[in-house]
Amino acid sequence: MPKARETVLEINLDALAHNYNYIRSKLDEDVKFMAVVKAFGYGSDVAGIAHKLVELGADYFAVAYTSEGIALREAGIEAPILVLHPQSFNFEAIIENCLEPSLYSKFVLEEFVKTAEEKNQKEYPVHIKFNTGLNRLGFSEKETDVVKDLLTATTAVKAKSFFSHLAASEDWKEREFTLMQIHTFRKIAVKLYDDLGYSPMLHICNTSGIINYPKAHFDMVRSGIGLYGFGNDEPNDEKLRPIGTLKTIVSQIHVLEKGQSLGYNRAFIAEKRTKTATLPIGHADGINRQYGNGRAGVTINGSYAPILGNVCMDMVMVDITGIDCKEGDEVIVFGETQHATAFAEKGNTISYELITGISQRVKRVLITD
Ligand SMILES: *Cc1c(COP(=O)(O)O)cnc(C)c1O
């Protein structure tokens, strides 16, 4: 790989293939794989990874919003796409782009049926979302009759799946709660299968659900974070490969004498002679201010260089005292060797937030091993 010459997020498609195959290996052969690629593929490169995932055998895609589904269609993805959180305002666009909505309440189900009827649809595929304890989106267990009545009253739509979402699949302390969610989901599905006389696919597992609840894979699983290389705990992190490496370069080197300050609000004051490097990456790129003032750091020529002072919009300054480096040298912010989970923890957050927060200003580059 050529060295970085500006700030880039490298996306390794071989690492993606490794992660896909690892997660796939946890599934029975007839279980479908839904690749969750919302938020630009968790901040990677959604078109690049979606095409690779098709090649790898992903059966389905999921995005959060309609616009994300349209972007996938425009990138040439023909596989079915579930829109997890559509707004009724977009229902015509959903149908025009052959996207499949998650319908989670009486209101949105009615609105979608109305739109599908107006557009003369027959058995348009929809996915019914049930709330089993996350209390975010979904019909409650008590509302199965509402679902049955609305679905049987029209031929314009047909349920292709029933699904729910786990609140704490990565958390062993919440095992009882998770098992309760799975149990409730199964109960709802059995009841509706009887009432409707047909059997939509069932799915409830996200990445940690796949790993921790092998008996709950049902007909399909929805994996996001695992594809990007994060297992939500150390043993699984070790099995996966982070697909993204955030790189930047050294723009300029300064030497501060004892007592001199660095950056905005003079948040860092040198207690001794300190060599610093200025890097072209800041909070507008997704390295937020919480990482400043020594909390997180980067790797330069194999050595750890903590961020000094406040993170600026377009720059950070790091401590390179004792590190052999020069202007133009490559800097690793996070990647396969410097794990994003560890970086995120230093800012009191999780890999999900760090990687999805790398802004669109940062150029994405697809690579292979
Ligand atoms: C984001 C999301 C997923 C993917 O979860 P991961 O933990 O990233 O695997 C699955 N299902 C729903 C409903 C989601 O919103």
The ligand as an SDF file (V2000), in Angstrom:
LIG
                    3D

 15 15  0  0  0  0  0  0  0  0999 V2000
  -28.2470   -1.0550   12.9720 C   0  0  0  0  0  0  0  0  0  0  0  0
  -29.1540   -2.1930   13.1140 C   0  0  0  0  0  0  0  0  0  0  0  0
  -28.6750   -3.5190   12.9820 C   0  0  0  0  0  0  0  0  0  0  0  0
  -27.2100   -3.8630   12.9030 C   0  0  0  0  0  0  0  0  0  0  0  0
  -26.6800   -3.9980   14.2120 O   0  0  0  0  0  0  0  0  0  0  0  0
  -25.1560   -4.3890   14.4660 P   0  0  0  0  0  0  0  0  0  0  0  0
  -25.0350   -4.3850   15.9460 O   0  0  0  0  0  0  0  0  0  0  0  0
  -24.3440   -3.2830   13.8400 O   0  0  0  0  0  0  0  0  0  0  0  0
  -24.9000   -5.6920   13.8400 O   0  0  0  0  0  0  0  0  0  0  0  0
  -29.6070   -4.5390   12.9690 C   0  0  0  0  0  0  0  0  0  0  0  0
  -30.9220   -4.2860   13.1010 N   0  0  0  0  0  0  0  0  0  0  0  0
  -31.4080   -3.0350   13.2550 C   0  0  0  0  0  0  0  0  0  0  0  0
  -32.8800   -2.8300   13.4240 C   0  0  0  0  0  0  0  0  0  0  0  0
  -30.5490   -1.9470   13.2940 C   0  0  0  0  0  0  0  0  0  0  0  0
  -31.0360   -0.7210   13.4670 O   0  0  0  0  0  0  0  0  0  0  0  0
  1  2  1  0
  2  3  1  0
  2 14  2  0
  3  4  1  0
  3 10  2  0
  4  5  1  0
  5  6  1  0
  6  7  2  0
  6  8  1  0
  6  9  1  0
 10 11  1  0
 11 12  2  0
 12 13  1  0
 12 14  1  0
 14 15  1  0
M  END
$$$$
